[in-house]
């Protein structure tokens, strides 16, 4: 309950807001189009910036209200509780602003990122990341390269928390293992490095245009079309015929040869002569096959069946038994349902078709399709094409149906659908090869993520890490890394005794760390006091300079790292404004609340009286002898013995009812310090607003204005320090 508490908070806030932002303004690399560097960082979420910016100033005004207006030099229970409750209020408002709760377009973005040790990526997350990158999943992808890409992309999507940035900054200073990749926030740097599916599937493919053809026996000739995609460069493929129920030489003339495609030529025809006879016979079939393409592969229609029809009936429409169940990979663009014309091919006939949802969702898994199929004379097969939507699902098995209706043909001879099938079921499934690739990528991603885990799973790992020298990805440790590592090794080993984060869900580590932080704080406080004593500095001056600078150093490197590595200024500036607000509401609110409850419930003790003054009756009796003191007692009978408090609060006990105690927090020169800080803070925010309009961004931009504004902010910090020191010395204030 000494003055360095709030003084350190205010001093740290001044350094954060003025010096760190000045450092970030001039720390943005110059524009470089080749490396996707814009040279400036602009706040993209003004809602969060407004909330944290307002409370970063209000928090310190609130200190004045408590310690200098409502209950001077004291913190009551109500004030302690209210100060602490501002903390969840700020967090809630900032979270709501981030999610656009206060606007019409609310968002709830999906985030894929590791937590503090223990999180493992699931396959569906890796698949979703691939889809989000616009890449999709393919069995042809290199799993190791893709895993490295997705690890970076995942880290880039979820901005590192303030805790991660602070940890990473401290480890940079001490040569420890990094927990945030270099340039983590710039996903655009990595997305372009993964080949697209189009790039992976440029291999030419050749097919017959249709899986079935028919021709009247009296037709004399049939042309079978062969199609290749893409139509780039010269291309050849061999073809041949093979009898099924039709006999070569009797029913058709066998052919064989090579089709030659020129550059840009997409389709070729194979001409086959049909022989007519006078016999009455059933429909007969033969096959035409393609083989040995010069480049690329043969698609699903590697052969086609030609039916020689001997009658002059219009025939019937239906779906053959082999086509009533169709399975399609989700990554394929179309599902093809074959509809056949049977027992005749004379003249045109037609029917309608439509899709009906099953477990597949219309508009999500596939696009609805309706229309009319028309069979011209001689045609015996048609395709219904349904567009499949790639949802990027890791595993999938969804169905819909294609139904034929409304047959149309010659009224006297048409038999409609007869007894043929009129419904086909289409099943959308995942790509097995892609699934295997995603599984491999997921395993590798989890291996990659281990290097960025904030926590650990064993004491042995913690001690090993404490002795190891860390550096940035792909780099070797610098001389500075070695020097700082060896200087801080004793501290690393001491803190390695804290239980690993996997114990008790992390709570054991949390409370053990709090104890260690408390012990460290006591040590640092004593060292700061000794340091100030050696150089003749009072506690308040030591607090706003050396102690505040030390507590703010991690934030300096954390904000700089966020400013350089992110595409926006949100993380860098938000780290400062959020930190300043939370330092008061949580850093002071929680201990103030606990202390206020303690002294209010237990009352004064000898130590409290000795420090803040003790009432004594003129007869020599003091309150500790159990004498009841009421409001009716004559104050002339009471004298006060000054306490030993050195913060000008030797008689603060007089401001508390006799026999009661309170949590004493001397304001000292806090009023002057906060007033100076608030003035400098308002000027700082004015500069940021000006830079947003004049320079296009809060951070970076043209070097001249950036340096000028940084110098102004540094000057404001020195102004705050000088005014505060003069106030502590009693020169002003």
C-alpha atoms as one frame of an Amber mdcrd trajectory, in Angstrom:
protein
   0.000   0.000   0.000   2.818   2.351  -0.763   3.017   5.128  -3.301   5.075
   3.252  -5.928   1.946   1.170  -6.683  -0.182   3.766  -8.516   2.898   5.782
  -9.484   4.328   2.761 -11.296   1.016   2.194 -13.053   0.813   5.800 -14.275
   4.494   5.863 -15.265   4.115   2.626 -17.162   1.018   3.982 -18.931   2.913
   7.091 -20.022   5.800   5.035 -21.386   3.401   2.642 -23.141   1.309   5.274
 -24.827   4.020   7.745 -25.774   7.288   5.869 -26.206   5.965   2.579 -27.570
   3.690   4.223 -30.125   6.562   6.525 -31.153   8.753   3.440 -31.610   6.047
   1.719 -33.688   5.454   4.789 -35.886   9.060   4.807 -37.115   9.550   1.020
 -36.897   7.443  -0.002 -39.907   9.632  -1.183 -42.835   9.519   0.937 -46.019
   7.096  -0.012 -48.786   8.254  -2.963 -50.916   5.797  -4.296 -53.504   7.888
  -7.408 -54.165   7.541  -8.541 -50.546   3.925  -7.349 -50.122   5.061  -4.623
 -47.710   2.844  -1.511 -47.717   5.043   0.531 -45.388   2.120   1.556 -43.180
  -0.292   0.054 -40.673  -3.832   1.372 -40.267  -6.319   0.617 -37.487  -9.012
  -1.533 -39.086 -11.309  -2.037 -36.088 -12.193   1.452 -34.861 -14.755   0.021
 -32.432 -12.167  -1.781 -30.321  -9.759   1.152 -30.634 -12.429   3.571 -29.374
 -13.324   1.384 -26.381  -9.757   0.702 -25.245  -8.630   4.251 -26.032 -11.395
   5.795 -23.905 -10.808   3.509 -20.927  -7.024   3.942 -21.159  -7.596   7.580
 -20.120 -10.700   7.140 -17.959  -8.865   4.585 -15.803  -6.453   7.252 -14.573
  -9.160   9.851 -14.125 -10.869   7.231 -11.973  -7.765   7.056  -9.774  -8.112
  10.777  -9.117 -11.798  10.462  -8.338 -11.131   7.779  -5.733  -7.983   9.059
  -4.052  -8.539  12.803  -4.217 -12.287  13.439  -4.435 -14.562  10.751  -2.969
 -12.417   9.351  -0.140  -9.061  11.159  -0.102  -6.108   8.886   0.672  -8.396
   5.885   1.252  -9.935   3.092  -0.799 -13.275   1.830   0.462 -14.770  -1.578
  -0.220 -17.248  -0.139  -2.719 -14.479   1.693  -4.568 -12.249  -1.377  -4.660
 -15.053  -3.578  -5.973 -16.138  -1.001  -8.570 -12.562  -0.519  -9.784 -12.175
  -4.256 -10.264 -15.545  -4.590 -12.013 -14.432  -2.104 -14.643 -12.052  -4.840
 -15.847 -14.733  -7.277 -17.132 -16.688  -4.266 -18.413 -13.773  -3.163 -20.610
 -13.151  -6.712 -21.810 -16.837  -7.222 -22.596 -17.190  -3.945 -24.483 -14.006
  -4.557 -26.461 -15.139  -8.094 -27.303 -18.545  -6.798 -28.369 -16.949  -4.132
 -30.542 -14.697  -6.776 -32.118 -17.769  -8.893 -32.925 -19.730  -5.862 -34.177
 -22.429  -6.285 -31.533 -23.078  -2.561 -31.692 -23.570  -2.588 -35.462 -26.039
  -4.285 -37.756 -23.617  -6.846 -39.185 -22.665  -9.181 -36.400 -19.828 -11.600
 -37.096 -18.508 -14.724 -35.521 -15.328 -15.673 -37.372 -13.930 -19.171 -37.144
 -10.444 -19.297 -35.739  -7.958 -22.138 -36.006  -4.992 -21.725 -33.727  -3.141
 -23.495 -30.966  -3.953 -22.719 -27.352  -1.522 -22.725 -24.456  -0.090 -26.179
 -25.052  -2.161 -29.265 -25.613  -4.301 -28.204 -28.608  -4.044 -30.507 -31.570
  -5.329 -29.744 -35.029  -8.134 -31.941 -36.266  -8.377 -33.071 -39.868 -11.512
 -31.040 -40.533  -9.645 -27.896 -39.423  -6.835 -28.543 -41.893  -9.374 -29.214
 -44.633 -11.251 -26.011 -43.789  -8.032 -24.013 -43.909  -7.239 -25.382 -47.359
 -10.691 -24.408 -48.551 -10.381 -20.950 -47.028  -7.111 -20.444 -48.868  -8.968
 -21.194 -52.092  -6.908 -24.322 -52.660  -9.098 -27.272 -51.837  -7.673 -30.672
 -50.942  -5.981 -32.959 -53.432  -4.134 -36.204 -53.110  -1.468 -34.772 -55.426
  -0.361 -32.109 -52.917   2.941 -32.355 -51.119   1.904 -33.019 -47.519   5.011
 -31.592 -45.874   4.954 -28.343 -47.864   1.200 -27.965 -47.370   1.504 -28.574
 -43.611   4.144 -25.878 -43.285   1.951 -23.492 -45.254  -1.164 -24.222 -43.187
   0.735 -23.858 -39.906   1.774 -20.363 -40.913  -1.659 -19.544 -42.245  -3.357
 -20.751 -39.064  -1.059 -18.642 -36.921  -1.711 -15.675 -39.191  -5.496 -16.000
 -39.042  -5.741 -15.725 -35.278  -3.770 -12.718 -34.149  -1.367 -13.553 -31.301
  -2.734 -12.570 -27.921  -1.067  -9.937 -25.772   0.223 -12.751 -23.568   1.821
 -14.529 -26.540   3.396 -11.301 -27.773   4.781 -10.486 -24.308   6.158 -14.002
 -23.881   7.711 -13.872 -27.323   9.217 -10.437 -26.612  10.772 -11.638 -23.351
  12.183 -14.704 -25.075  13.669 -12.509 -27.788  15.384 -10.507 -25.053  16.625
 -13.571 -23.213  17.513 -15.836 -26.137  14.628 -18.227 -25.490  12.409 -20.344
 -27.746  10.006 -18.233 -29.811   6.265 -18.818 -29.451   5.177 -16.586 -32.364
   6.500 -17.124 -35.915   8.271 -14.268 -37.640   5.842 -12.077 -39.648   3.008
 -14.092 -38.161   0.222 -11.742 -39.147   0.813 -11.671 -42.896  -1.078 -14.648
 -44.289  -0.857 -13.159 -47.783   2.874 -13.900 -47.759   2.158 -17.624 -47.618
  -1.087 -18.178 -49.522   0.512 -17.609 -52.919   3.145 -20.262 -52.259   0.727
 -23.207 -52.448  -0.149 -24.405 -55.967  -3.834 -24.213 -56.902  -5.875 -27.200
 -57.969  -5.908 -25.884 -61.540  -2.117 -25.863 -61.483  -2.086 -29.388 -60.117
  -4.587 -30.722 -62.660  -3.458 -29.347 -66.008  -2.831 -32.907 -67.277  -4.742
 -33.459 -70.555  -7.695 -35.856 -70.442  -9.364 -37.636 -73.358 -12.865 -39.208
 -73.460 -15.599 -40.325 -75.769 -18.253 -37.608 -75.932 -20.915 -40.150 -74.927
 -20.902 -43.505 -73.254 -23.469 -44.936 -75.668 -24.533 -44.465 -79.287 -27.210
 -46.076 -81.408 -27.725 -46.281 -85.142 -30.416 -47.742 -87.351 -29.281 -50.746
 -89.294 -30.271 -48.884 -92.416 -28.279 -45.800 -91.336 -25.170 -46.958 -93.136
 -22.659 -45.006 -91.045 -22.152 -43.748 -87.486 -19.723 -41.080 -86.251 -18.378
 -41.478 -82.724 -16.862 -38.307 -81.165 -13.669 -38.209 -79.079 -12.986 -35.089
 -76.982  -9.770 -34.016 -75.252  -9.239 -31.206 -72.668  -7.470 -28.876 -72.531
  -7.002 -28.329 -76.249  -3.344 -27.344 -75.948  -0.563 -28.608 -78.174  -0.543
 -31.633 -80.530  -2.100 -34.834 -79.201  -2.657 -38.422 -80.402  -4.667 -41.369
 -79.147  -5.254 -44.843 -80.629  -8.716 -46.347 -81.229 -10.225 -49.700 -82.201
 -13.570 -51.544 -82.399 -14.618 -54.773 -80.682 -17.783 -56.826 -81.186 -20.109
 -57.656 -78.305 -23.320 -59.153 -79.718 -22.712 -57.619 -83.133 -20.208 -59.379
 -85.398 -17.443 -57.502 -87.169 -17.668 -58.005 -90.932 -21.364 -59.005 -90.772
 -23.030 -56.203 -88.769 -20.328 -53.493 -88.856 -16.946 -52.875 -90.404 -14.071
 -53.098 -87.899 -11.744 -50.107 -87.761  -8.512 -49.217 -85.914  -6.093 -46.340
 -86.120  -4.782 -43.156 -84.497  -6.567 -39.828 -83.998  -4.307 -36.813 -84.377
  -5.317 -33.533 -82.692  -3.698 -30.242 -83.659  -3.029 -27.410 -81.212  -6.399
 -25.896 -80.257  -8.360 -28.834 -81.701 -10.727 -30.314 -79.132 -12.880 -32.934
 -80.911 -12.354 -35.685 -83.504 -14.737 -38.263 -85.035 -14.335 -41.976 -85.741
 -16.393 -43.073 -88.751 -17.743 -46.658 -88.627 -19.706 -48.295 -91.469 -22.886
 -50.230 -90.528 -23.958 -53.194 -92.726 -27.643 -53.729 -93.485 -29.342 -57.106
 -94.011 -32.870 -58.381 -94.432 -32.975 -60.514 -91.294 -35.293 -59.683 -88.362
 -33.119 -59.611 -85.263 -32.732 -58.052 -81.836 -30.655 -54.968 -81.173 -26.944
 -55.736 -81.401 -23.968 -53.928 -79.878 -20.267 -53.403 -80.392 -17.682 -51.256
 -78.585 -15.250 -48.558 -79.654 -12.185 -48.119 -77.421  -9.386 -45.552 -77.097
  -5.908 -46.224 -75.684  -2.336 -44.966 -75.437  -2.745 -41.169 -75.360   0.460
 -39.338 -76.264   0.178 -37.246 -73.071  -2.215 -37.116 -70.150  -4.786 -39.700
 -69.180  -7.974 -41.359 -70.411 -11.092 -40.200 -68.579 -14.148 -42.168 -67.418
 -15.415 -42.761 -70.996 -12.526 -44.913 -72.199 -14.990 -46.840 -74.364 -18.442
 -46.311 -75.835 -21.117 -48.826 -76.783 -22.803 -48.603 -80.168 -26.221 -50.273
 -80.507 -27.418 -51.273 -83.947 -31.221 -51.017 -83.967 -33.145 -53.180 -86.349
 -36.657 -51.758 -85.932 -38.390 -48.478 -86.476 -40.056 -48.032 -83.081 -39.583
 -44.744 -81.082 -38.549 -46.702 -77.994 -38.814 -46.008 -74.250 -36.922 -43.818
 -71.773 -35.490 -44.965 -68.448 -32.418 -45.333 -66.309 -30.550 -48.576 -66.691
 -29.931 -50.623 -63.575 -26.196 -49.903 -63.670 -26.884 -46.152 -63.608 -29.489
 -45.899 -60.832 -26.750 -45.328 -58.244 -24.120 -42.671 -58.950 -21.206 -41.770
 -56.688 -19.345 -38.509 -57.185 -16.333 -36.993 -55.438 -17.058 -33.690 -53.768
 -14.127 -32.020 -55.535 -15.601 -32.896 -58.956 -17.583 -30.117 -60.575 -20.425
 -32.246 -61.964 -22.418 -35.372 -61.220 -23.507 -37.204 -64.389 -26.660 -39.343
 -64.459 -27.017 -41.429 -67.633 -30.546 -41.662 -69.097 -31.100 -44.277 -71.813
 -33.472 -44.802 -74.742 -34.341 -48.484 -75.179 -36.128 -50.705 -77.672 -36.143
 -48.216 -80.502 -34.661 -44.946 -81.741 -36.946 -43.690 -84.483 -37.920 -40.042
 -84.300 -37.643 -37.622 -81.357 -38.913 -38.324 -77.821 -38.331 -36.445 -74.576
 -38.925 -36.270 -70.822 -38.439 -33.797 -67.967 -36.068 -34.204 -65.024 -35.597
 -32.612 -61.588 -33.421 -33.027 -58.494 -34.759 -33.695 -55.005 -32.770 -33.226
 -51.785 -31.997 -36.159 -49.546 -29.301 -35.921 -46.889 -27.507 -33.497 -49.217
 -28.628 -29.895 -48.823 -29.817 -28.071 -51.923 -27.729 -24.935 -52.486 -25.052
 -26.087 -50.053 -23.945 -29.488 -51.369 -25.291 -29.217 -54.919 -27.120 -26.787
 -57.175 -30.715 -27.773 -58.022 -31.265 -28.827 -61.632 -34.426 -29.060 -63.734
 -34.964 -29.301 -67.463 -35.939 -31.425 -70.448 -34.022 -34.222 -72.162 -34.717
 -34.586 -75.873 -33.588 -37.681 -77.775 -33.281 -37.022 -81.492 -33.622 -39.821
 -84.003 -30.843 -42.353 -83.453 -29.798 -41.074 -80.001 -30.098 -43.618 -77.200
 -28.326 -41.930 -74.248 -28.290 -38.519 -72.593 -26.654 -37.079 -69.472 -28.243
 -35.060 -66.686 -25.495 -32.831 -65.272 -25.817 -31.568 -61.700 -23.298 -29.073
 -60.317 -21.583 -30.248 -57.109 -20.492 -27.648 -54.533 -17.171 -28.324 -52.837
 -17.749 -27.563 -49.155 -14.259 -28.701 -48.179 -15.678 -31.348 -45.854 -13.129
 -33.770 -44.448 -15.579 -36.682 -44.508 -18.829 -36.704 -46.444 -21.635 -39.018
 -47.524 -24.656 -37.010 -48.677 -27.339 -38.000 -51.195 -29.914 -36.489 -53.517
 -32.035 -37.958 -56.331 -32.649 -37.225 -60.005 -36.196 -38.075 -61.138 -37.613
 -38.428 -64.690 -41.163 -37.234 -65.380 -43.541 -36.187 -68.148 -42.607 -38.491
 -71.063 -43.380 -37.074 -74.530 -43.440 -39.065 -77.791 -45.672 -40.393 -80.605
 -49.042 -41.177 -78.996 -49.787 -44.359 -80.936 -46.442 -46.139 -80.626 -44.785
 -44.691 -77.494 -44.657 -46.796 -74.340 -43.354 -43.975 -72.118 -41.152 -45.149
 -69.299 -42.612 -48.678 -69.471 -41.181 -50.627 -66.543 -37.792 -48.914 -66.540
 -36.282 -47.099 -63.542 -37.037 -43.370 -63.433 -35.045 -42.329 -60.356 -31.290
 -42.290 -59.760 -29.611 -41.660 -56.406 -26.460 -39.524 -56.367 -24.076 -39.867
 -53.423 -21.501 -37.157 -52.772 -18.402 -38.487 -51.021 -14.999 -37.172 -50.001
 -11.886 -37.835 -52.031 -10.029 -40.761 -50.437  -6.672 -39.541 -51.737  -7.378
 -36.018 -50.508  -8.519 -37.424 -47.166  -5.243 -39.288 -46.803  -3.343 -36.130
 -47.714  -5.314 -34.121 -45.138  -4.596 -36.770 -42.496  -0.875 -36.541 -43.234
  -0.980 -32.747 -43.288  -2.816 -32.700 -39.953  -0.147 -34.843 -38.307   2.607
 -32.622 -39.679   0.769 -29.455 -38.616   0.615 -30.722 -35.060   4.347 -31.437
 -35.219   4.961 -27.921 -36.573   2.777 -26.371 -33.883   4.817 -27.954 -31.111
   7.590 -25.424 -31.686   5.147 -22.587 -30.962   3.572 -24.066 -27.831   3.587
 -21.572 -24.988   3.515 -24.290 -22.362   5.128 -27.684 -21.907   4.078 -31.145
 -20.843   6.918 -32.160 -18.519   9.413 -30.764 -16.030  12.207 -32.327 -18.024
  11.121 -30.436 -21.123  11.024 -27.174 -19.167  14.567 -27.571 -17.841  15.808
 -28.623 -21.281  14.188 -25.563 -22.843  15.648 -23.328 -20.116  19.145 -24.460
 -21.094  18.613 -24.162 -24.851  19.239 -21.026 -26.908  16.346 -20.032 -29.156
  16.133 -17.826 -32.256  13.836 -16.917 -35.129  12.706 -19.562 -37.634  15.446
 -20.619 -40.009  18.066 -18.394 -38.348  21.045 -19.086 -36.121  21.332 -17.526
 -32.645  23.038 -14.144 -32.627  25.734 -12.982 -30.231  23.055 -11.066 -28.335
  21.004 -14.238 -27.977  23.982 -16.054 -26.434  24.847 -13.179 -24.073  21.295
 -12.685 -22.793  20.736 -16.431 -22.545  23.710 -16.973 -20.244  22.813 -13.902
 -18.144  19.246 -15.140 -17.615  19.887 -18.887 -17.301  19.629 -18.822 -13.467
  16.198 -17.173 -13.673  15.088 -19.606 -16.371  16.078 -22.562 -14.207  14.303
 -21.102 -11.166  11.065 -20.621 -13.092  11.390 -24.086 -14.663  10.341 -25.554
 -11.296   6.796 -24.283 -11.909   4.575 -27.294 -12.733   3.961 -27.866 -16.481
   0.800 -26.452 -18.058  -0.680 -29.928 -18.578  -1.045 -30.558 -14.854  -4.538
 -30.002 -13.479  -5.756 -28.377 -16.660  -3.161 -25.618 -16.285  -4.462 -24.350
 -12.912  -1.527 -25.734 -10.945   0.830 -23.848 -13.247  -1.319 -20.713 -12.993
  -1.287 -20.462  -9.198   2.360 -21.516  -8.901   3.263 -18.837 -11.444   1.332
 -16.237  -9.434   3.374 -17.124  -6.360   6.621 -16.835  -8.320   5.537 -13.512
  -9.824   4.680 -12.244  -6.343   8.095 -13.229  -5.013   9.801 -11.663  -8.029
   7.779  -8.472  -7.553   8.904  -8.197  -3.933  12.525  -8.658  -4.968  12.241
  -6.105  -7.774  10.504  -3.635  -5.444  13.304  -3.906  -2.897  15.971  -3.579
  -5.586  14.201  -0.494  -7.008  14.023   1.061  -3.543  17.722   0.402  -2.941
  18.546   1.769  -6.381  16.602   4.945  -5.695  18.178   5.282  -2.275  21.693
   5.011  -3.708  21.010   7.755  -6.238  18.948   9.902  -3.894  15.632   9.379
  -5.704  12.314   9.235  -3.879  10.081   6.215  -4.375   7.623   7.983  -6.662
  10.369   9.139  -9.022  11.927   5.680  -9.070   8.497   4.210  -9.799   7.651
   6.405 -12.794  11.067   5.969 -14.391  13.094   2.827 -13.801  10.358   0.539
 -12.452   7.814   1.674 -15.062  10.373   1.313 -17.841  11.189  -2.209 -16.702
   7.549  -3.297 -16.593   6.896  -1.753 -20.010   9.897  -3.222 -21.808   8.120
  -6.467 -22.806   5.197  -4.429 -24.164   7.643  -2.401 -26.255   8.963  -5.416
 -28.144   5.525  -7.072 -28.248   3.949  -4.016 -29.899   6.871  -3.587 -32.293
   6.617  -7.260 -33.300   2.859  -6.926 -33.843   3.288  -3.689 -35.817   5.839
  -5.178 -38.212   4.318  -8.647 -38.536   0.639  -7.677 -38.839  -1.180  -6.107
 -41.770  -2.958  -3.606 -39.491  -2.175  -1.414 -36.470  -4.877  -3.048 -34.337
  -2.601  -5.375 -32.370   0.204  -2.846 -31.813  -1.968   0.061 -30.622  -4.524
  -2.186 -28.919  -1.700  -3.778 -26.936  -0.910  -0.333 -25.514  -4.398   1.041
 -24.879  -5.710  -2.257 -23.554  -2.693  -2.685 -21.301  -3.098   0.801 -19.815
  -6.741   0.209 -18.941  -6.245  -3.308 -17.586  -3.248  -2.261 -15.456  -5.535
  -0.013 -13.399  -8.727  -2.031 -13.311  -7.079  -5.404 -12.713  -3.567  -4.529
 -11.533  -4.837  -2.093  -8.884  -8.518  -3.047  -8.657  -7.976  -6.616  -7.466
  -5.426  -5.902  -4.688  -7.339  -2.780  -3.633 -10.546  -4.775  -3.320  -8.846
  -7.502  -1.276  -7.068  -4.978   0.964 -10.255  -2.943   1.495 -12.166  -6.065
   2.556  -9.329  -7.091   4.860  -8.966  -3.824   6.792 -12.689  -3.174   6.962
 -13.406  -6.616   8.399 -10.468  -6.967  10.809 -10.135  -3.386  12.060  -6.884
  -1.645  13.020  -3.929  -3.385  14.580  -0.748  -2.099  16.196   1.074  -1.930
  12.872  -1.754   0.081  11.280  -1.880   2.544  14.215   1.885   2.883  14.256
   1.945   3.749  10.579  -1.059   6.015  10.201  -1.463   7.562  13.665  -3.047
   6.534  16.942  -5.710   8.285  19.075  -4.777   8.756  22.748  -6.962  10.157
  25.560  -5.615  13.003  27.623  -5.434  10.698  30.614  -2.971   8.532  28.719
  -5.429   5.794  27.802  -5.255   4.715  24.176  -7.801   2.921  22.073  -5.913
  -0.355  22.259  -6.759  -0.666  25.985 -10.349  -1.587  25.080 -11.945   1.717
  26.045 -15.190   2.297  24.158 -15.156   5.491  22.154 -18.452   6.958  20.973
 -19.415   9.925  18.880 -20.523  11.768  22.039 -17.022  11.773  23.473 -15.464
  15.173  23.655 -12.807  15.427  20.978 -10.849  17.670  23.331 -10.171  14.574
  25.394  -8.380  12.936  22.440  -4.938  13.677  21.091  -3.163  12.011  18.174
   0.251  10.466  17.930   1.690  10.678  14.433   2.472   7.466  12.631   5.622
   6.527  10.785   4.277   6.677   7.229   6.690   8.595   5.045   4.144   9.460
   2.361   2.683  12.455   4.201  -0.020  10.290   5.707   1.237  10.114   9.300
  -2.232  11.087  10.573  -4.434   9.415   7.962  -6.081   7.464  10.780  -7.889
  10.707  11.759  -9.922  10.369   8.551 -11.314   7.006   9.732 -13.834   6.574
  12.571 -12.007   5.793  15.817 -11.786   2.078  16.328 -12.152   1.382  12.638
  -9.561   0.750   9.944  -9.432   1.353   6.219  -7.120   0.630   3.340  -4.908
   3.721   3.205  -3.584   4.750  -0.217  -1.916   8.197  -0.009  -2.529  10.222
  -3.153   0.665  12.219  -2.770   1.452  13.936  -6.049  -0.750  11.521  -7.981
  -3.053  14.354  -9.042  -0.311  16.242 -10.843   1.069  13.043 -12.375  -2.322
  11.892 -13.709  -3.255  15.352 -14.978   0.017  15.563 -16.890  -0.439  12.054
 -18.259  -4.020  12.692 -19.418  -2.949  15.869 -21.196  -0.125  14.049 -22.992
  -2.458  11.139 -23.797  -5.037  13.409 -25.428  -2.293  14.990 -27.559  -1.093
  11.497 -28.513  -4.564  10.401 -29.642  -4.958  13.652 -31.560  -1.718  12.881
 -33.427  -2.944   9.377 -34.256  -6.236  10.729 -35.594  -4.354  13.333 -37.632
  -1.989  10.695 -39.046  -4.934   8.512 -40.066  -6.287  11.300 -42.236  -3.108
  13.034 -43.423  -0.714  10.059 -43.734  -3.228   7.316 -44.480  -2.361   5.241
 -41.414  -1.561   5.576 -37.724   1.786   3.776 -38.013   4.456   4.059 -40.702
   3.848   6.086 -43.827   6.109   8.845 -45.207   9.425   8.920 -43.252   9.415
  12.683 -42.650   6.074  12.999 -40.845   6.671   9.678 -39.068   9.933  10.906
 -37.512   8.409  14.277 -36.614   5.439  12.736 -34.841   7.666  10.202 -33.064
   9.885  13.031 -31.775   6.800  14.890 -30.489   5.631  11.808 -28.577   9.092
  11.247 -27.079   9.114  14.910 -26.037   5.738  14.459 -24.350   7.111  11.538
 -22.346  10.081  13.576 -21.120   7.648  16.387 -20.262   5.609  13.975 -18.147
   8.734  12.709 -16.373  10.084  16.215 -15.649   6.735  17.550 -14.384   6.204
  14.483 -12.196   9.699  14.702 -10.683   9.290  18.415  -9.962   5.989  17.620
  -8.317   7.591  14.927  -6.169  10.253  17.437  -5.111   7.606  19.971  -4.191
   8.789  22.480  -6.788   5.384  22.579  -8.524   1.947  21.157  -7.804
